[in-house]
């Protein structure tokens, strides 16, 4: 379970990705599962990462993205969540 908190929008600022094997469900309300990784960022920063204009590592270093969770998962974020 991955929770996104978008800091630059008020409506629907929280999103959850429920990942089981290769199946991914997107939720805009809390599905009630334990969260493994928390990502706090702006929509602009996440879009930049998704489009390949920046990287997770660079966004974290510049303060535009905060990632909290088990070290093994947060350090390997590009392995389980790539870009477009």
N, CA, C and O atoms as a CHARMM CRD file, in Angstrom:
* protein
*
  336
    1    1 UNK  N      0.85000  -1.16500   0.00000 PROA 1      0.00000
    2    1 UNK  CA     0.00000   0.00000   0.00000 PROA 1      0.00000
    3    1 UNK  C      0.89400   1.22600   0.00000 PROA 1      0.00000
    4    1 UNK  O      1.81000   1.34700   0.81400 PROA 1      0.00000
    5    2 UNK  N      0.61600   2.12800  -0.92100 PROA 2      0.00000
    6    2 UNK  CA     1.35400   3.37700  -1.03900 PROA 2      0.00000
    7    2 UNK  C      0.35000   4.51200  -0.89700 PROA 2      0.00000
    8    2 UNK  O     -0.69300   4.51000  -1.55000 PROA 2      0.00000
    9    3 UNK  N      0.66700   5.48300  -0.03900 PROA 3      0.00000
   10    3 UNK  CA    -0.21700   6.63400   0.13600 PROA 3      0.00000
   11    3 UNK  C      0.47800   7.88300  -0.38900 PROA 3      0.00000
   12    3 UNK  O      1.61400   8.18400  -0.02500 PROA 3      0.00000
   13    4 UNK  N     -0.23000   8.59800  -1.25000 PROA 4      0.00000
   14    4 UNK  CA     0.24300   9.87000  -1.77100 PROA 4      0.00000
   15    4 UNK  C     -0.50100  10.99600  -1.07300 PROA 4      0.00000
   16    4 UNK  O     -1.72200  10.94100  -0.92500 PROA 4      0.00000
   17    5 UNK  N      0.22300  12.00500  -0.65100 PROA 5      0.00000
   18    5 UNK  CA    -0.36700  13.23200  -0.10900 PROA 5      0.00000
   19    5 UNK  C      0.12500  14.35700  -1.00100 PROA 5      0.00000
   20    5 UNK  O      1.31400  14.67600  -1.02100 PROA 5      0.00000
   21    6 UNK  N     -0.81100  14.96200  -1.74800 PROA 6      0.00000
   22    6 UNK  CA    -0.45400  16.05900  -2.63700 PROA 6      0.00000
   23    6 UNK  C     -0.66400  17.37400  -1.89900 PROA 6      0.00000
   24    6 UNK  O     -1.77000  17.68400  -1.45700 PROA 6      0.00000
   25    7 UNK  N      0.40200  18.13300  -1.77500 PROA 7      0.00000
   26    7 UNK  CA     0.41000  19.33300  -0.94600 PROA 7      0.00000
   27    7 UNK  C     -0.16000  20.56000  -1.62900 PROA 7      0.00000
   28    7 UNK  O     -0.40800  21.57100  -0.97100 PROA 7      0.00000
   29    8 UNK  N     -0.37100  20.49500  -2.92100 PROA 8      0.00000
   30    8 UNK  CA    -0.78900  21.68800  -3.65700 PROA 8      0.00000
   31    8 UNK  C     -2.24100  21.64100  -4.12000 PROA 8      0.00000
   32    8 UNK  O     -2.65900  22.48100  -4.91700 PROA 8      0.00000
   33    9 UNK  N     -3.00900  20.67900  -3.63500 PROA 9      0.00000
   34    9 UNK  CA    -4.43200  20.63500  -3.95300 PROA 9      0.00000
   35    9 UNK  C     -5.22200  20.33700  -2.67600 PROA 9      0.00000
   36    9 UNK  O     -4.72400  19.67500  -1.76500 PROA 9      0.00000
   37   10 UNK  N     -6.43900  20.82600  -2.62600 PROA 10     0.00000
   38   10 UNK  CA    -7.27600  20.59000  -1.45000 PROA 10     0.00000
   39   10 UNK  C     -8.21800  19.41400  -1.66400 PROA 10     0.00000
   40   10 UNK  O     -8.29500  18.52400  -0.81700 PROA 10     0.00000
   41   11 UNK  N     -8.93200  19.39800  -2.77800 PROA 11     0.00000
   42   11 UNK  CA    -9.84500  18.29400  -3.06600 PROA 11     0.00000
   43   11 UNK  C     -9.05300  17.10400  -3.59300 PROA 11     0.00000
   44   11 UNK  O     -8.20100  17.25000  -4.46900 PROA 11     0.00000
   45   12 UNK  N     -9.34000  15.94200  -3.05600 PROA 12     0.00000
   46   12 UNK  CA    -8.66800  14.69700  -3.46900 PROA 12     0.00000
   47   12 UNK  C     -7.14500  14.78700  -3.33600 PROA 12     0.00000
   48   12 UNK  O     -6.41200  14.37000  -4.23300 PROA 12     0.00000
   49   13 UNK  N     -6.68700  15.32200  -2.23300 PROA 13     0.00000
   50   13 UNK  CA    -5.23900  15.44400  -2.03300 PROA 13     0.00000
   51   13 UNK  C     -4.59800  14.13700  -1.56700 PROA 13     0.00000
   52   13 UNK  O     -3.37600  13.99600  -1.61600 PROA 13     0.00000
   53   14 UNK  N     -5.40900  13.18500  -1.12000 PROA 14     0.00000
   54   14 UNK  CA    -4.88600  11.90100  -0.66100 PROA 14     0.00000
   55   14 UNK  C     -5.30400  10.79100  -1.62100 PROA 14     0.00000
   56   14 UNK  O     -6.47400  10.66600  -1.98500 PROA 14     0.00000
   57   15 UNK  N     -4.31100   9.98200  -2.02300 PROA 15     0.00000
   58   15 UNK  CA    -4.54000   8.85800  -2.93600 PROA 15     0.00000
   59   15 UNK  C     -3.81500   7.64700  -2.39000 PROA 15     0.00000
   60   15 UNK  O     -2.77200   7.77300  -1.74800 PROA 15     0.00000
   61   16 UNK  N     -4.36200   6.48300  -2.64200 PROA 16     0.00000
   62   16 UNK  CA    -3.74600   5.23100  -2.21100 PROA 16     0.00000
   63   16 UNK  C     -3.60400   4.31100  -3.40800 PROA 16     0.00000
   64   16 UNK  O     -4.50900   4.20500  -4.23500 PROA 16     0.00000
   65   17 UNK  N     -2.46300   3.65000  -3.49300 PROA 17     0.00000
   66   17 UNK  CA    -2.24800   2.59900  -4.48900 PROA 17     0.00000
   67   17 UNK  C     -2.19000   1.28700  -3.73800 PROA 17     0.00000
   68   17 UNK  O     -1.32900   1.08700  -2.88100 PROA 17     0.00000
   69   18 UNK  N     -3.09300   0.41000  -4.05700 PROA 18     0.00000
   70   18 UNK  CA    -3.11800  -0.92200  -3.47600 PROA 18     0.00000
   71   18 UNK  C     -2.50200  -1.86700  -4.50400 PROA 18     0.00000
   72   18 UNK  O     -3.08500  -2.11700  -5.56000 PROA 18     0.00000
   73   19 UNK  N     -1.33200  -2.38300  -4.18900 PROA 19     0.00000
   74   19 UNK  CA    -0.59000  -3.21500  -5.12700 PROA 19     0.00000
   75   19 UNK  C     -0.55200  -4.64300  -4.58300 PROA 19     0.00000
   76   19 UNK  O     -0.09400  -4.89200  -3.46700 PROA 19     0.00000
   77   20 UNK  N     -1.04300  -5.56900  -5.39900 PROA 20     0.00000
   78   20 UNK  CA    -0.99500  -6.98700  -5.05900 PROA 20     0.00000
   79   20 UNK  C     -0.50900  -7.73200  -6.29100 PROA 20     0.00000
   80   20 UNK  O     -1.20100  -7.80500  -7.30700 PROA 20     0.00000
   81   21 UNK  N      0.69000  -8.28300  -6.18100 PROA 21     0.00000
   82   21 UNK  CA     1.34900  -8.91700  -7.31900 PROA 21     0.00000
   83   21 UNK  C      1.45800  -7.90300  -8.45300 PROA 21     0.00000
   84   21 UNK  O      2.14400  -6.89200  -8.30100 PROA 21     0.00000
   85   22 UNK  N      0.80900  -8.14500  -9.57100 PROA 22     0.00000
   86   22 UNK  CA     0.86300  -7.19300 -10.69200 PROA 22     0.00000
   87   22 UNK  C     -0.41200  -6.37300 -10.83000 PROA 22     0.00000
   88   22 UNK  O     -0.55400  -5.59800 -11.77600 PROA 22     0.00000
   89   23 UNK  N     -1.34000  -6.54000  -9.89100 PROA 23     0.00000
   90   23 UNK  CA    -2.59400  -5.78600  -9.91300 PROA 23     0.00000
   91   23 UNK  C     -2.45200  -4.52100  -9.07700 PROA 23     0.00000
   92   23 UNK  O     -1.93800  -4.55700  -7.95900 PROA 23     0.00000
   93   24 UNK  N     -2.91500  -3.39700  -9.63300 PROA 24     0.00000
   94   24 UNK  CA    -2.84500  -2.11500  -8.93700 PROA 24     0.00000
   95   24 UNK  C     -4.22700  -1.47600  -8.95600 PROA 24     0.00000
   96   24 UNK  O     -4.83700  -1.33100 -10.01500 PROA 24     0.00000
   97   25 UNK  N     -4.71400  -1.09900  -7.78700 PROA 25     0.00000
   98   25 UNK  CA    -5.96700  -0.36100  -7.66500 PROA 25     0.00000
   99   25 UNK  C     -5.64800   1.01200  -7.10800 PROA 25     0.00000
  100   25 UNK  O     -4.82900   1.14500  -6.20000 PROA 25     0.00000
  101   26 UNK  N     -6.29000   2.02900  -7.64800 PROA 26     0.00000
  102   26 UNK  CA    -6.13500   3.39600  -7.17200 PROA 26     0.00000
  103   26 UNK  C     -7.37700   3.76500  -6.38400 PROA 26     0.00000
  104   26 UNK  O     -8.50100   3.57600  -6.85100 PROA 26     0.00000
  105   27 UNK  N     -7.16700   4.29500  -5.18400 PROA 27     0.00000
  106   27 UNK  CA    -8.28300   4.67800  -4.31200 PROA 27     0.00000
  107   27 UNK  C     -8.15600   6.15300  -3.94200 PROA 27     0.00000
  108   27 UNK  O     -7.05600   6.64800  -3.69400 PROA 27     0.00000
  109   28 UNK  N     -9.28300   6.84300  -3.90600 PROA 28     0.00000
  110   28 UNK  CA    -9.29200   8.23500  -3.46200 PROA 28     0.00000
  111   28 UNK  C     -9.88300   8.36800  -2.06600 PROA 28     0.00000
  112   28 UNK  O    -10.01800   9.47500  -1.54300 PROA 28     0.00000
  113   29 UNK  N    -10.23100   7.24300  -1.47000 PROA 29     0.00000
  114   29 UNK  CA   -10.61600   7.22000  -0.06500 PROA 29     0.00000
  115   29 UNK  C     -9.84600   6.08500   0.59300 PROA 29     0.00000
  116   29 UNK  O     -9.51900   5.08900  -0.05300 PROA 29     0.00000
  117   30 UNK  N     -9.56400   6.23700   1.85700 PROA 30     0.00000
  118   30 UNK  CA    -8.73300   5.29200   2.58400 PROA 30     0.00000
  119   30 UNK  C     -9.33700   3.88400   2.52800 PROA 30     0.00000
  120   30 UNK  O    -10.44500   3.67100   3.02000 PROA 30     0.00000
  121   31 UNK  N     -8.62400   2.92600   1.93400 PROA 31     0.00000
  122   31 UNK  CA    -9.15000   1.56300   1.83800 PROA 31     0.00000
  123   31 UNK  C     -9.01700   0.77200   3.14500 PROA 31     0.00000
  124   31 UNK  O     -9.46800  -0.37000   3.22800 PROA 31     0.00000
  125   32 UNK  N     -8.40400   1.37500   4.15500 PROA 32     0.00000
  126   32 UNK  CA    -8.31400   0.72600   5.45700 PROA 32     0.00000
  127   32 UNK  C     -7.22000  -0.31900   5.57800 PROA 32     0.00000
  128   32 UNK  O     -7.26700  -1.16200   6.47400 PROA 32     0.00000
  129   33 UNK  N     -6.26300  -0.27800   4.71600 PROA 33     0.00000
  130   33 UNK  CA    -5.12800  -1.21800   4.76200 PROA 33     0.00000
  131   33 UNK  C     -3.91600  -0.51600   5.38300 PROA 33     0.00000
  132   33 UNK  O     -3.83400   0.71200   5.38200 PROA 33     0.00000
  133   34 UNK  N     -2.98500  -1.30300   5.90700 PROA 34     0.00000
  134   34 UNK  CA    -1.74700  -0.73700   6.43700 PROA 34     0.00000
  135   34 UNK  C     -0.93000  -0.14600   5.28000 PROA 34     0.00000
  136   34 UNK  O     -0.76000  -0.78400   4.24200 PROA 34     0.00000
  137   35 UNK  N     -0.43600   1.05800   5.46900 PROA 35     0.00000
  138   35 UNK  CA     0.36100   1.73600   4.45200 PROA 35     0.00000
  139   35 UNK  C      1.81900   1.34200   4.62300 PROA 35     0.00000
  140   35 UNK  O      2.35600   1.37000   5.73000 PROA 35     0.00000
  141   36 UNK  N      2.45600   0.97500   3.51500 PROA 36     0.00000
  142   36 UNK  CA     3.86800   0.59800   3.52500 PROA 36     0.00000
  143   36 UNK  C      4.77500   1.79600   3.26300 PROA 36     0.00000
  144   36 UNK  O      5.80400   1.95600   3.91900 PROA 36     0.00000
  145   37 UNK  N      4.39200   2.63500   2.30500 PROA 37     0.00000
  146   37 UNK  CA     5.20700   3.78400   1.92700 PROA 37     0.00000
  147   37 UNK  C      4.31200   5.01200   1.79300 PROA 37     0.00000
  148   37 UNK  O      3.24000   4.95800   1.19200 PROA 37     0.00000
  149   38 UNK  N      4.77900   6.11900   2.36800 PROA 38     0.00000
  150   38 UNK  CA     4.08700   7.40700   2.28100 PROA 38     0.00000
  151   38 UNK  C      4.89500   8.33100   1.37700 PROA 38     0.00000
  152   38 UNK  O      6.10100   8.49100   1.56200 PROA 38     0.00000
  153   39 UNK  N      4.22500   8.93900   0.39600 PROA 39     0.00000
  154   39 UNK  CA     4.86900   9.92800  -0.45300 PROA 39     0.00000
  155   39 UNK  C      4.11400  11.24500  -0.29700 PROA 39     0.00000
  156   39 UNK  O      2.89700  11.29700  -0.47100 PROA 39     0.00000
  157   40 UNK  N      4.84500  12.30300   0.03300 PROA 40     0.00000
  158   40 UNK  CA     4.26500  13.63800   0.16500 PROA 40     0.00000
  159   40 UNK  C      4.96900  14.52500  -0.85000 PROA 40     0.00000
  160   40 UNK  O      6.19400  14.63900  -0.85000 PROA 40     0.00000
  161   41 UNK  N      4.17400  15.15400  -1.71900 PROA 41     0.00000
  162   41 UNK  CA     4.74400  15.93300  -2.81100 PROA 41     0.00000
  163   41 UNK  C      3.66600  16.80300  -3.43700 PROA 41     0.00000
  164   41 UNK  O      2.50700  16.76500  -3.02100 PROA 41     0.00000
  165   42 UNK  N      4.04400  17.57200  -4.41900 PROA 42     0.00000
  166   42 UNK  CA     3.06500  18.33000  -5.21200 PROA 42     0.00000
  167   42 UNK  C      2.71400  17.52800  -6.46300 PROA 42     0.00000
  168   42 UNK  O      3.45600  16.63800  -6.87800 PROA 42     0.00000
  169   43 UNK  N      1.59100  17.85600  -7.04000 PROA 43     0.00000
  170   43 UNK  CA     1.19800  17.21400  -8.30100 PROA 43     0.00000
  171   43 UNK  C      2.24800  17.51800  -9.36800 PROA 43     0.00000
  172   43 UNK  O      2.60200  16.64600 -10.16200 PROA 43     0.00000
  173   44 UNK  N      2.73600  18.73500  -9.38400 PROA 44     0.00000
  174   44 UNK  CA     3.74200  19.13300 -10.38200 PROA 44     0.00000
  175   44 UNK  C      5.00900  18.27400 -10.26300 PROA 44     0.00000
  176   44 UNK  O      5.54100  17.80200 -11.26700 PROA 44     0.00000
  177   45 UNK  N      5.47900  18.07800  -9.04400 PROA 45     0.00000
  178   45 UNK  CA     6.68400  17.26600  -8.84300 PROA 45     0.00000
  179   45 UNK  C      6.44200  15.82100  -9.27400 PROA 45     0.00000
  180   45 UNK  O      7.26900  15.22800  -9.96700 PROA 45     0.00000
  181   46 UNK  N      5.30700  15.25800  -8.86300 PROA 46     0.00000
  182   46 UNK  CA     5.01400  13.86900  -9.22900 PROA 46     0.00000
  183   46 UNK  C      4.85600  13.73000 -10.73800 PROA 46     0.00000
  184   46 UNK  O      5.29800  12.73600 -11.31400 PROA 46     0.00000
  185   47 UNK  N      4.23800  14.70300 -11.38000 PROA 47     0.00000
  186   47 UNK  CA     4.10400  14.67000 -12.83800 PROA 47     0.00000
  187   47 UNK  C      5.47600  14.74300 -13.50300 PROA 47     0.00000
  188   47 UNK  O      5.72100  14.06300 -14.50000 PROA 47     0.00000
  189   48 UNK  N      6.36800  15.56200 -12.95800 PROA 48     0.00000
  190   48 UNK  CA     7.72400  15.66000 -13.49000 PROA 48     0.00000
  191   48 UNK  C      8.47300  14.34800 -13.39200 PROA 48     0.00000
  192   48 UNK  O      9.20200  13.96900 -14.30900 PROA 48     0.00000
  193   49 UNK  N      8.29000  13.64900 -12.27100 PROA 49     0.00000
  194   49 UNK  CA     8.90800  12.33600 -12.10300 PROA 49     0.00000
  195   49 UNK  C      8.30800  11.35000 -13.10100 PROA 49     0.00000
  196   49 UNK  O      9.03100  10.62600 -13.78500 PROA 49     0.00000
  197   50 UNK  N      6.98700  11.33000 -13.17600 PROA 50     0.00000
  198   50 UNK  CA     6.28700  10.40000 -14.06000 PROA 50     0.00000
  199   50 UNK  C      6.68800  10.61000 -15.52400 PROA 50     0.00000
  200   50 UNK  O      6.85200   9.64900 -16.27500 PROA 50     0.00000
  201   51 UNK  N      6.84500  11.88100 -15.91900 PROA 51     0.00000
  202   51 UNK  CA     7.18500  12.19600 -17.30600 PROA 51     0.00000
  203   51 UNK  C      8.68300  12.05600 -17.60000 PROA 51     0.00000
  204   51 UNK  O      9.10100  12.17200 -18.75200 PROA 51     0.00000
  205   52 UNK  N      9.48100  11.81000 -16.57300 PROA 52     0.00000
  206   52 UNK  CA    10.91400  11.63100 -16.77900 PROA 52     0.00000
  207   52 UNK  C     11.69800  12.92800 -16.79300 PROA 52     0.00000
  208   52 UNK  O     12.87600  12.93100 -17.14800 PROA 52     0.00000
  209   53 UNK  N     11.06300  14.03700 -16.41300 PROA 53     0.00000
  210   53 UNK  CA    11.75700  15.32400 -16.37700 PROA 53     0.00000
  211   53 UNK  C     12.68700  15.44300 -15.17400 PROA 53     0.00000
  212   53 UNK  O     13.63500  16.22900 -15.18500 PROA 53     0.00000
  213   54 UNK  N     12.40900  14.65900 -14.14000 PROA 54     0.00000
  214   54 UNK  CA    13.25900  14.60400 -12.95200 PROA 54     0.00000
  215   54 UNK  C     13.21200  13.18300 -12.41700 PROA 54     0.00000
  216   54 UNK  O     12.51800  12.32800 -12.96800 PROA 54     0.00000
  217   55 UNK  N     13.94000  12.93400 -11.35600 PROA 55     0.00000
  218   55 UNK  CA    13.97900  11.59700 -10.76800 PROA 55     0.00000
  219   55 UNK  C     13.49000  11.65300  -9.32600 PROA 55     0.00000
  220   55 UNK  O     13.41900  12.72400  -8.72300 PROA 55     0.00000
  221   56 UNK  N     13.15500  10.49100  -8.78500 PROA 56     0.00000
  222   56 UNK  CA    12.77300  10.42400  -7.37400 PROA 56     0.00000
  223   56 UNK  C     13.91200  10.95500  -6.51400 PROA 56     0.00000
  224   56 UNK  O     13.69600  11.77600  -5.62200 PROA 56     0.00000
  225   57 UNK  N     15.11300  10.48900  -6.78400 PROA 57     0.00000
  226   57 UNK  CA    16.28800  10.89900  -5.98500 PROA 57     0.00000
  227   57 UNK  C     16.48500  12.41200  -6.01000 PROA 57     0.00000
  228   57 UNK  O     16.73100  13.02300  -4.97000 PROA 57     0.00000
  229   58 UNK  N     16.37900  13.01200  -7.17800 PROA 58     0.00000
  230   58 UNK  CA    16.56300  14.45900  -7.29100 PROA 58     0.00000
  231   58 UNK  C     15.43800  15.20700  -6.58200 PROA 58     0.00000
  232   58 UNK  O     15.69200  16.20100  -5.90100 PROA 58     0.00000
  233   59 UNK  N     14.20000  14.74500  -6.73200 PROA 59     0.00000
  234   59 UNK  CA    13.06500  15.39800  -6.06700 PROA 59     0.00000
  235   59 UNK  C     13.20800  15.33600  -4.55100 PROA 59     0.00000
  236   59 UNK  O     12.88000  16.30000  -3.86000 PROA 59     0.00000
  237   60 UNK  N     13.69100  14.21700  -4.03000 PROA 60     0.00000
  238   60 UNK  CA    13.92600  14.09900  -2.58400 PROA 60     0.00000
  239   60 UNK  C     15.04200  15.04400  -2.16000 PROA 60     0.00000
  240   60 UNK  O     14.90700  15.75800  -1.16600 PROA 60     0.00000
  241   61 UNK  N     16.14200  15.05400  -2.90500 PROA 61     0.00000
  242   61 UNK  CA    17.28900  15.90200  -2.56400 PROA 61     0.00000
  243   61 UNK  C     16.92600  17.38500  -2.57800 PROA 61     0.00000
  244   61 UNK  O     17.44400  18.16000  -1.77400 PROA 61     0.00000
  245   62 UNK  N     16.04300  17.77600  -3.48400 PROA 62     0.00000
  246   62 UNK  CA    15.63900  19.18100  -3.59500 PROA 62     0.00000
  247   62 UNK  C     14.50200  19.54600  -2.65000 PROA 62     0.00000
  248   62 UNK  O     14.10700  20.71000  -2.58100 PROA 62     0.00000
  249   63 UNK  N     13.96700  18.55900  -1.91600 PROA 63     0.00000
  250   63 UNK  CA    12.90000  18.83000  -0.95600 PROA 63     0.00000
  251   63 UNK  C     11.50100  18.81900  -1.52800 PROA 63     0.00000
  252   63 UNK  O     10.54600  19.15300  -0.82700 PROA 63     0.00000
  253   64 UNK  N     11.36100  18.44400  -2.78200 PROA 64     0.00000
  254   64 UNK  CA    10.04200  18.42200  -3.41200 PROA 64     0.00000
  255   64 UNK  C      9.26900  17.13800  -3.18300 PROA 64     0.00000
  256   64 UNK  O      8.08100  17.06100  -3.49700 PROA 64     0.00000
  257   65 UNK  N      9.93100  16.13700  -2.64100 PROA 65     0.00000
  258   65 UNK  CA     9.30200  14.84300  -2.39600 PROA 65     0.00000
  259   65 UNK  C      9.82900  14.28700  -1.08600 PROA 65     0.00000
  260   65 UNK  O     11.03700  14.23300  -0.85300 PROA 65     0.00000
  261   66 UNK  N      8.90000  13.87700  -0.23700 PROA 66     0.00000
  262   66 UNK  CA     9.26500  13.19700   1.00600 PROA 66     0.00000
  263   66 UNK  C      8.74800  11.76800   0.91200 PROA 66     0.00000
  264   66 UNK  O      7.57200  11.54200   0.62700 PROA 66     0.00000
  265   67 UNK  N      9.63000  10.81000   1.15200 PROA 67     0.00000
  266   67 UNK  CA     9.27800   9.39500   1.08100 PROA 67     0.00000
  267   67 UNK  C      9.57300   8.77800   2.44700 PROA 67     0.00000
  268   67 UNK  O     10.69100   8.86900   2.95400 PROA 67     0.00000
  269   68 UNK  N      8.54700   8.14500   3.03800 PROA 68     0.00000
  270   68 UNK  CA     8.69600   7.53100   4.35600 PROA 68     0.00000
  271   68 UNK  C      8.22500   6.08700   4.27000 PROA 68     0.00000
  272   68 UNK  O      7.15200   5.79800   3.74000 PROA 68     0.00000
  273   69 UNK  N      9.03400   5.19800   4.79300 PROA 69     0.00000
  274   69 UNK  CA     8.68600   3.78300   4.80300 PROA 69     0.00000
  275   69 UNK  C      9.91500   2.95700   5.07700 PROA 69     0.00000
  276   69 UNK  O     10.97900   3.50200   5.36800 PROA 69     0.00000
  277   70 UNK  N      9.78500   1.64400   4.98800 PROA 70     0.00000
  278   70 UNK  CA    10.93600   0.77900   5.21000 PROA 70     0.00000
  279   70 UNK  C     12.06400   1.10200   4.23000 PROA 70     0.00000
  280   70 UNK  O     11.83200   1.30400   3.03800 PROA 70     0.00000
  281   71 UNK  N     13.25400   1.14500   4.74400 PROA 71     0.00000
  282   71 UNK  CA    14.42500   1.53300   3.94300 PROA 71     0.00000
  283   71 UNK  C     14.55200   0.72000   2.65400 PROA 71     0.00000
  284   71 UNK  O     14.87300   1.27000   1.60100 PROA 71     0.00000
  285   72 UNK  N     14.30400  -0.57100   2.73500 PROA 72     0.00000
  286   72 UNK  CA    14.42400  -1.41900   1.54400 PROA 72     0.00000
  287   72 UNK  C     13.45900  -0.96200   0.44500 PROA 72     0.00000
  288   72 UNK  O     13.79000  -1.03800  -0.73800 PROA 72     0.00000
  289   73 UNK  N     12.29200  -0.49900   0.82100 PROA 73     0.00000
  290   73 UNK  CA    11.31000  -0.05500  -0.17800 PROA 73     0.00000
  291   73 UNK  C     11.59500   1.35900  -0.66100 PROA 73     0.00000
  292   73 UNK  O     11.47500   1.63800  -1.85300 PROA 73     0.00000
  293   74 UNK  N     11.97100   2.25500   0.24400 PROA 74     0.00000
  294   74 UNK  CA    12.18500   3.64300  -0.16400 PROA 74     0.00000
  295   74 UNK  C     13.45500   3.80000  -0.99600 PROA 74     0.00000
  296   74 UNK  O     13.50500   4.64700  -1.88900 PROA 74     0.00000
  297   75 UNK  N     14.45500   3.01400  -0.72300 PROA 75     0.00000
  298   75 UNK  CA    15.69100   3.09800  -1.50600 PROA 75     0.00000
  299   75 UNK  C     15.53000   2.49800  -2.89500 PROA 75     0.00000
  300   75 UNK  O     16.25100   2.87400  -3.81900 PROA 75     0.00000
  301   76 UNK  N     14.59600   1.57600  -3.04900 PROA 76     0.00000
  302   76 UNK  CA    14.38800   0.89300  -4.33000 PROA 76     0.00000
  303   76 UNK  C     13.11700   1.37300  -5.02900 PROA 76     0.00000
  304   76 UNK  O     12.50300   0.61700  -5.78200 PROA 76     0.00000
  305   77 UNK  N     12.72300   2.61300  -4.79000 PROA 77     0.00000
  306   77 UNK  CA    11.45300   3.11300  -5.31400 PROA 77     0.00000
  307   77 UNK  C     11.35800   2.98100  -6.83500 PROA 77     0.00000
  308   77 UNK  O     10.28600   2.68100  -7.36000 PROA 77     0.00000
  309   78 UNK  N     12.44700   3.19500  -7.53700 PROA 78     0.00000
  310   78 UNK  CA    12.37500   3.10100  -9.00600 PROA 78     0.00000
  311   78 UNK  C     12.18200   1.66800  -9.47900 PROA 78     0.00000
  312   78 UNK  O     11.75300   1.44700 -10.61100 PROA 78     0.00000
  313   79 UNK  N     12.49200   0.69100  -8.63300 PROA 79     0.00000
  314   79 UNK  CA    12.27900  -0.70900  -9.00600 PROA 79     0.00000
  315   79 UNK  C     10.81700  -1.08700  -8.97500 PROA 79     0.00000
  316   79 UNK  O     10.38700  -1.93200  -9.76000 PROA 79     0.00000
  317   80 UNK  N     10.03800  -0.48600  -8.09000 PROA 80     0.00000
  318   80 UNK  CA     8.63300  -0.85200  -7.97300 PROA 80     0.00000
  319   80 UNK  C      7.68800   0.23700  -8.46600 PROA 80     0.00000
  320   80 UNK  O      6.48500   0.00400  -8.59000 PROA 80     0.00000
  321   81 UNK  N      8.21800   1.41300  -8.74600 PROA 81     0.00000
  322   81 UNK  CA     7.36300   2.47300  -9.28200 PROA 81     0.00000
  323   81 UNK  C      8.15900   3.30900 -10.27000 PROA 81     0.00000
  324   81 UNK  O      8.81700   4.28000  -9.89800 PROA 81     0.00000
  325   82 UNK  N      8.08900   2.92000 -11.51100 PROA 82     0.00000
  326   82 UNK  CA     8.85100   3.60400 -12.54100 PROA 82     0.00000
  327   82 UNK  C      8.13600   4.86100 -13.03500 PROA 82     0.00000
  328   82 UNK  O      7.23200   5.37700 -12.37900 PROA 82     0.00000
  329   83 UNK  N      8.55200   5.33100 -14.18000 PROA 83     0.00000
  330   83 UNK  CA     7.87600   6.47200 -14.80000 PROA 83     0.00000
  331   83 UNK  C      7.27100   6.03000 -16.12700 PROA 83     0.00000
  332   83 UNK  O      7.31900   4.85400 -16.48800 PROA 83     0.00000
  333   84 UNK  N      6.70400   6.99100 -16.84200 PROA 84     0.00000
  334   84 UNK  CA     6.02800   6.62400 -18.08300 PROA 84     0.00000
  335   84 UNK  C      7.02400   6.27800 -19.16600 PROA 84     0.00000
  336   84 UNK  O      6.63000   5.94400 -20.28400 PROA 84     0.00000
